[in-house]
Amino acid sequence: MQLNVYEAKSALSNLLDRAIAGETVVIARAGQPLVRLVPVGTVKSKSGVTFGGALAGKIKLKQDFFAPLTDDDLLTSGRSGK
């Protein structure tokens, strides 16, 4: 997401929350990108949930991670090693 300085002034708190949540937030002047908001390090949200952690950036998900399971996957997922 990119927005100009004028827009960012009134939405700064919201932009900080979005950047902490992992969204790319770029602030521009006259359409030219100036800065990117990024979290300093491990940050806790208002609810106490920690973003980041010891494994932050080290865990990679396969591209099909969110793909629906097949019927076979569903039938065999409850079996313990058999």
Buried (B, 14 or more C-beta within 10 A) or exposed (E): EEBBEEEBEEEEEEBBEBBBEEEEBBBBEEEEEEEEBEBEEEBEEEEEEEBBEEEEEEEEEEEEEEEEEEEEEEEEEEEEEE
